[in-house]
Amino acid sequence: MGQIFSNVWSAESSQSLISSQTSGSARVLSLHEWKAVAYSLAIAFEHDDVARYFVDAPDTTTWTAKEKWELHLKMLEYVVYAHLLKGLVVTAGDNYECVGLWMPPGRNMDDHLTILRSGMWRLRYQLSPEGRKRFFQEFLPLLHDTKEVVMGPRDNTSWYLVYIGTRPEARGKGLARQVIEFVTREADKHNQACYLESSNDINPIIYGKMGFNVARKVALSRSEKPVFMDIMIREPNSSSNGISRSPETTEKK
């Protein structure tokens, strides 16, 4: 592992990645772009099972489609803002057609200041009672505990692809591959693994062509029909320098 890429992500780390990885159309986003970024992700995940899990609850049957969409969008606004504060947000294509939210090694967005600044705290009042249970008592602990167990001692030294989404009209252009390889090339240089969860059945095949392998499957089970997620890990590949030739991913959570 290099001097810059130690267990803790730093401003120098960010500058190193930005300056060394500007090929193709992938680029790192800034805080002022949060609203447009969140809107693109909201479109990409509009029909995602995990995204719908928090707004399609038994106690939201009287909510209008507009109310559900607005809450879905707000959730992504909070998440995007938090990643712009503490993580790395990468886009490829025009007008944020594909966006990836990465959490670098040694970083998280769980501190009180980030929760306050991003607006994440508002979800305790905006989600329905069942939605709150699903998000705060089931979803977040499941993701945290699973990653900790699966990654073991590498949990704090691996890259975490929290979200990657491509707008429907931009799929099939290879944009998600650009967003993923923007980071995996750097991870390979420093012998770091990458971790993600996927709720789309086709994505394990697609991510597999980028070096990811399924480690286990987990489920959100408070709904009548469980929502499954594949846990995937990409081991560092120094021989290829992170370059792969793979098709476009659809959407991921």
C-alpha positions in Angstrom: 0.0 0.0 0.0 1.3 3.4 -0.9 2.2 6.3 1.3 -0.9 8.3 0.3 -3.3 5.5 0.3 -3.0 4.5 3.9 -6.0 3.3 5.9 -7.4 6.8 6.1 -8.5 8.8 3.1 -7.2 12.3 2.9 -7.3 15.5 0.8 -4.0 14.5 -0.7 -5.5 11.1 -1.7 -8.4 12.8 -3.4 -6.1 15.1 -5.4 -4.0 12.2 -6.4 -6.9 10.3 -7.8 -8.4 13.3 -9.5 -5.1 14.3 -11.2 -4.1 10.8 -12.2 -7.5 9.6 -13.5 -9.1 11.9 -15.9 -9.3 9.6 -18.9 -12.5 9.2 -20.9 -15.5 11.1 -19.7 -15.3 10.2 -16.1 -14.8 13.0 -13.6 -15.0 13.7 -9.9 -18.0 15.9 -8.9 -18.1 18.9 -6.5 -20.5 19.9 -3.8 -22.4 22.5 -5.8 -23.5 19.7 -8.2 -25.4 17.7 -5.5 -29.0 18.4 -6.6 -28.5 17.5 -10.3 -26.5 14.4 -9.3 -29.3 13.3 -6.9 -32.0 13.8 -9.6 -30.1 11.6 -12.1 -29.7 8.8 -9.5 -33.4 9.1 -8.5 -34.4 8.5 -12.2 -31.9 5.6 -12.4 -33.3 4.0 -9.2 -37.0 4.9 -9.7 -38.0 1.2 -10.1 -35.3 -0.4 -8.0 -36.6 -2.9 -5.5 -34.5 -1.6 -2.6 -35.3 2.1 -3.3 -39.0 1.2 -3.4 -38.7 -0.8 -0.2 -38.7 2.3 2.0 -41.6 4.2 0.3 -43.9 1.2 -0.7 -44.8 0.2 2.9 -48.1 -1.0 4.3 -48.6 2.4 5.9 -48.0 4.4 2.7 -50.8 3.0 0.6 -52.6 6.4 0.8 -49.6 8.3 -0.4 -49.7 9.6 -4.0 -47.1 8.7 -6.6 -45.9 12.3 -6.4 -45.4 12.0 -2.6 -43.4 8.8 -2.9 -41.3 10.2 -5.7 -40.5 13.4 -3.7 -39.4 11.3 -0.7 -37.3 9.0 -2.9 -35.6 12.1 -4.4 -35.0 13.6 -1.0 -33.4 10.4 0.3 -30.9 10.4 -2.6 -30.3 14.1 -2.2 -29.2 13.4 1.4 -27.1 10.4 0.4 -25.4 12.3 -2.4 -24.6 15.3 -0.3 -23.1 13.1 2.4 -20.8 11.3 -0.2 -19.7 14.7 -1.6 -18.7 15.7 1.9 -17.0 12.5 3.0 -16.6 10.2 -0.1 -15.9 10.4 -3.8 -18.7 11.0 -6.4 -17.8 10.2 -10.0 -19.8 10.7 -13.2 -19.5 9.7 -16.8 -21.4 10.8 -19.8 -23.3 14.1 -20.4 -25.5 15.7 -17.7 -24.7 13.1 -15.0 -26.0 10.2 -17.1 -24.1 7.7 -14.9 -23.1 8.4 -11.3 -21.2 6.4 -8.8 -21.0 7.1 -5.0 -17.8 5.7 -3.6 -16.7 5.6 0.0 -12.9 5.5 0.1 -10.8 3.4 2.6 -11.1 4.5 6.2 -14.1 6.8 5.6 -17.8 6.7 6.4 -20.6 9.2 6.6 -21.9 8.2 10.1 -20.6 11.1 12.1 -23.0 13.6 13.6 -21.8 16.6 11.5 -22.2 14.8 8.2 -25.6 13.5 9.2 -26.6 17.1 10.1 -25.1 18.8 7.1 -26.4 16.3 4.6 -30.0 16.3 6.0 -30.0 12.5 6.6 -31.5 13.2 10.1 -34.7 14.4 8.4 -35.5 10.9 7.3 -36.6 10.1 10.9 -39.5 12.5 10.4 -40.1 12.1 6.6 -40.3 8.3 6.4 -43.5 6.5 7.5 -43.3 4.5 10.8 -42.8 1.3 8.8 -40.4 3.0 6.5 -38.3 4.2 9.4 -38.1 0.6 10.8 -37.1 -0.7 7.4 -34.4 1.9 6.9 -32.9 2.5 10.3 -33.5 -0.8 12.1 -33.2 -3.3 9.2 -31.4 -1.8 6.1 -28.6 0.2 7.7 -27.6 -2.4 10.3 -27.7 -5.2 7.7 -25.4 -3.4 5.4 -23.0 -2.4 8.1 -22.8 -5.8 9.8 -22.6 -7.7 6.5 -19.7 -5.6 5.2 -17.9 -5.9 8.5 -18.2 -9.7 8.5 -17.5 -10.2 4.8 -14.4 -7.9 4.6 -13.1 -8.8 8.1 -9.7 -7.0 8.8 -9.9 -5.3 5.3 -13.1 -3.5 6.1 -11.3 -0.3 6.8 -8.9 -0.5 3.8 -11.3 -1.3 1.0 -13.3 0.8 -1.4 -17.1 0.7 -1.1 -19.3 1.4 -4.1 -22.4 2.4 -2.3 -24.5 3.4 -5.4 -24.0 3.4 -9.1 -26.9 4.2 -11.4 -27.3 5.0 -15.1 -30.3 6.8 -16.5 -32.4 4.5 -18.8 -31.7 6.5 -21.9 -27.9 6.3 -21.4 -27.6 2.5 -20.7 -25.5 0.4 -23.1 -22.8 3.1 -23.6 -20.2 1.7 -21.2 -20.6 4.6 -18.8 -20.8 2.5 -15.7 -17.6 0.7 -16.6 -15.9 4.1 -16.8 -17.2 5.1 -13.4 -16.1 1.8 -11.8 -12.7 1.6 -13.5 -12.0 5.2 -12.5 -11.5 3.9 -8.9 -10.6 0.2 -9.5 -7.5 1.3 -11.4 -6.4 3.2 -8.4 -7.4 0.4 -6.0 -5.3 -2.0 -8.0 -2.2 0.2 -7.7 -2.5 0.1 -3.9 -3.6 -3.6 -3.5 -7.1 -2.6 -2.3 -10.3 -4.6 -2.6 -13.6 -3.1 -3.7 -17.0 -4.0 -2.3 -20.6 -3.5 -3.4 -24.2 -4.6 -2.9 -26.5 -5.2 -5.9 -30.2 -5.7 -6.0 -30.5 -6.2 -9.8 -30.5 -9.9 -10.9 -28.5 -9.3 -14.0 -25.7 -7.2 -12.3 -23.7 -10.1 -10.8 -23.0 -11.3 -14.4 -22.1 -7.8 -15.5 -20.0 -7.0 -12.4 -18.3 -10.4 -12.7 -16.8 -9.2 -16.0 -15.3 -6.3 -14.1 -13.7 -8.6 -11.6 -16.4 -8.7 -8.9 -17.4 -12.1 -7.4 -20.5 -12.8 -5.3 -19.6 -13.4 -1.6 -23.0 -14.0 -0.2 -26.7 -13.0 -0.6 -28.7 -11.1 2.0 -32.4 -10.1 2.2 -34.6 -7.4 3.4 -37.5 -9.3 4.9 -40.0 -6.9 6.4 -42.1 -6.8 3.2 -44.4 -9.6 2.0 -41.9 -10.5 -0.7 -38.2 -10.4 0.5 -35.8 -8.1 -1.4 -32.5 -9.8 -2.1 -29.1 -8.2 -2.5 -25.9 -9.8 -3.8 -22.8 -8.9 -1.9 -19.8 -8.7 -4.2 -16.1 -8.2 -3.8 -13.4 -7.3 -6.3 -9.9 -8.4 -5.4 -7.0 -6.2 -6.6 -5.6 -7.1 -9.9 -2.2 -5.6 -10.4 -1.5 -7.5 -13.6 -4.3 -5.8 -15.6 -4.0 -2.4 -13.8 -7.8 -2.5 -13.3 -8.7 -2.4 -17.0 -11.5 -4.6 -18.2 -13.8 -4.8 -21.2 -17.3 -5.3 -20.0 -20.9 -4.2 -20.9 -22.9 -1.6 -19.3 -24.5 -2.1 -15.9 -28.1 -1.1 -15.4 -28.6 0.1 -11.9 -27.4 -0.9 -8.5 -28.1 -0.6 -4.8 
